[in-house]
Amino acid sequence: MSMNKEKETRDHRTIIEPFKIKMVEPLPILERGERERILKDAGFNLFLLAAKNVTFDFLTDSGTTAMSAAQWGAMMIADESYAGSQSFERFERVVRGITGYKNVIPTHQGRAAERLMFGALVKPGMKIPSNNHFDTTRANIEQLGGQAVDLVIAEGKDPANLHPFKGNIDLEKLEDFCEKNKGSIPMGMMTITNNTGGGQPVSLENIRGAAAIYKKYGIPFILDVCRFAENSYFIKIREKGQSERSARDIAVETFSYADGCMMSAKKDGLSNIGGFIALKADTWVSELRNALILTEGFPTYGGLAARDLEALAVGLEEALDERYLEYRIAVSRYMGAGLNQLGIPTVQPAGGHAVYVDAKTFLPHIPPAQFPGQALACEMYLAEGIRACEIGSVMFGKNASMELVRLAFPRRVYTQSHFDYILEGMGEIAKRKQELRGMRMVYEPPFLRHFTARFEPIS
Ligand SMILES: *Cc1c(COP(=O)(O)O)cnc(C)c1O
């Protein structure tokens, strides 16, 4: 295997998958003709495909992790008591250990945490700054009449820029924003890593800087930490003075600068479901727990089975294992470099969980109004059976700053020969890219339109 290291640290240049396989699942492999019929029936929306018709599912890294033997083992000893379960105690201990936050509120996934937090804090007209809000985060804020404001650094919006921390927030803009909107900012956020901006990391220095500004203006600082372990590893290998520290140590420091966090544990929780809110102080906690009981469940399970809490307790620790993180970061670096060699531009540098193909640059003959990202994603399905996700004008409408196709990599699921096979097919697409045509949206739902919109190719 040749997933070369960013920096040489051991005897071997090759980074291996640091696990062996105990359980396997067959890959569905279809003919192009079958896929053409299936895609048409799905309204050219890849979210509407049956998974059994997808060979390589890169739609998301969320909830698609292969769990470890240790996680499956822990699930078997789960304590499914309605109240006061020992599994909750284990989960709470792990979350407290990593975050340092005393109050741990489990939810069934990230957006449930968002709905509870924003429901308690956001009133119409209020504004919430972040580097970039993710789609569900933005939608939950807007649904309450609030405004989600993105203040990522300028380098973060330039797909070719090689800045090591393109997820950073623009501290000058943030300070200016806080000054101008005094009294209407109920909380300040930061997403690590920055999913919408290309899975790009945020530096410790930047988190520290944002924390100081939020503190100066008396604004609570809440981190969106879906990929805190990947972010910590990027800090270790890219930020000055951090290379000797453990990813865990860096994570602990990261959390120390904020007042709390929300997490979709379907990412760096290495599990298939789950999320949580964790808070340093007791403010809001009883209000959040009451709202949790109303819609999610009792505070010691929050909409999850105890076995899910067990899987998370183990998974959150495994995500900080540096052999795992080294391999994890190498996956997207390998795919990014492979695509670039074929003349397919990607957001630089490769993100932690995904590679983002820059469809606007790759397909200059398709204007953004004809969804070049959607057109490319559809062709990748037809040619290779790949399911990828458009992050551009379909997802964000007029708020889109780039036209990207995201290949998000499930954790511990695919191997290097899968990636090599995919790269062969992508090379063929690159050769005939002039034949690709734009799309028109023929059905548009009111919220989160990318999940259910329907399209037609423009002939
Ligand atoms: C996935 C994700 C969410 C939402 O979490 P779900 O578990 O999908 O509800 C929020 N923020 C970011 C950055 C995410 O990646």
The ligand as a Tripos MOL2 file, in Angstrom:
@<TRIPOS>MOLECULE
LIG
   15    15     1     0     0
SMALL
NO_CHARGES

@<TRIPOS>ATOM
      1 C1        -23.1800   15.5290   10.7610 C.3       1 LIG1
      2 C2        -23.0370   16.8840   11.2520 C.ar      1 LIG1
      3 C3        -24.0480   17.5020   12.0110 C.ar      1 LIG1
      4 C4        -25.4120   16.8660   12.2250 C.3       1 LIG1
      5 O1        -25.3830   15.6340   12.8460 O.3       1 LIG1
      6 P1        -26.4000   14.4300   12.5270 P.3       1 LIG1
      7 O2        -25.9350   13.3360   13.4090 O.co2     1 LIG1
      8 O3        -26.3080   14.1190   11.0830 O.co2     1 LIG1
      9 O4        -27.7680   14.8930   12.8850 O.co2     1 LIG1
     10 C5        -23.7870   18.7650   12.5120 C.ar      1 LIG1
     11 N1        -22.6240   19.3890   12.2850 N.ar      1 LIG1
     12 C6        -21.6460   18.8410   11.5370 C.ar      1 LIG1
     13 C7        -20.3670   19.5710   11.3360 C.3       1 LIG1
     14 C8        -21.8110   17.5800   10.9980 C.ar      1 LIG1
     15 O5        -20.8390   17.0430   10.2580 O.3       1 LIG1
@<TRIPOS>BOND
     1     1     2 1
     2     2     3 ar
     3     2    14 ar
     4     3     4 1
     5     3    10 ar
     6     4     5 1
     7     5     6 1
     8     6     7 2
     9     6     8 1
    10     6     9 1
    11    10    11 ar
    12    11    12 ar
    13    12    13 1
    14    12    14 ar
    15    14    15 1
@<TRIPOS>SUBSTRUCTURE
     1 LIG1         1 GROUP 0 **** ****
